Amino acid sequence: MKIVLLAACAAAFPLVCSAPAHAADAPPVTGNVAIVSDYMFRGLTQTWGHPAIQGGADYTAASGFSAGTWASSVSDRSYAGGSMELDLYASFGRPIDDDWSWRVGVYGYVYPGANLDQAAGYRGRSFNTVEANAALTWRYITLKYNRSLTDYFGADHEQGYTGDTRGTGYLQLDATFALADAWSLALHAGHTHYTASLATPTAYGVRNVDYSDASATVKYTIDPHWSVSVGVTHATNGRYYSHVSSYTDAADTRDVGGTRGLIMFQGTF
């Protein structure tokens, strides 16, 4: 679940942005590597509060087509039996005029080796998820909607929900501002709406697991290939997300949302 501290990609910061339109002087294939203090996806930690190693590659064509892959370490506390997330994605977009552009795509999240059958009390089910997305950009501001085509990371009635979670949506608004020659600021706001709620309330009386998240990231470009980013992220619905149990030990609970500071060192090639 790709939320990395990229000031140029404020999608939660997903980890989750559409590939940019191809520039005439840009190489068609680019790569990236990063170390991040905490891998956040839509405001929630995927590494149980620990650092992650990440990297990926992207292909962008002048026609407007783009595709890529990206991977990150994750915690088996969040993905039973798994230690890695592998993302596969493709999209197509075109400019409308000098200020406006659009892009549509599909995004797949794959967790090799992870399955709910490795967590006590749950029936076997993959965490793998596929989303369709559409984005509209005006200059430096992007509005994007993501809709799950599968159950949302394994959540369905067998996992304690009132039904399946196909159609779960994530709406996000992102903006990136140049502050100086080497500095930029990325702002993000998003909201996750589940198509099902918990069948039985938690010990804190929670049934609805919907939540909103927001983040702000400052990026400093060291040279054309290396940068460092520092940011803060916040997720709501603390009554639920501050008491999430590990899949490896139900007694091991953690606040996977809340407010967190992050730092990331990234290289692009």
ABEGO torsion letter per residue (X at the ends): XBBBBBAABAAOXOABBBBBBBBAABBABBBBBBBBABBBBGGBBAAGGBBBBBBBBBBBBAAGBBBBBBBBBBBAAABBGBABBBBBBBBBBBBABAABBBBBBBBBBBBBGBBAAABBGBBBBBABBBBBBBBBBBEABBBBBBBBABBBGGBBAAAGBABBABGBBBBBBBBBBBABAABBBBBBBBBBBBABBBABBBAAGBABABBBBBBBBBBBBABAABBBBBBBBBBBGAAAAAABBBAABAABBBBABEBBBBBBBBBBX
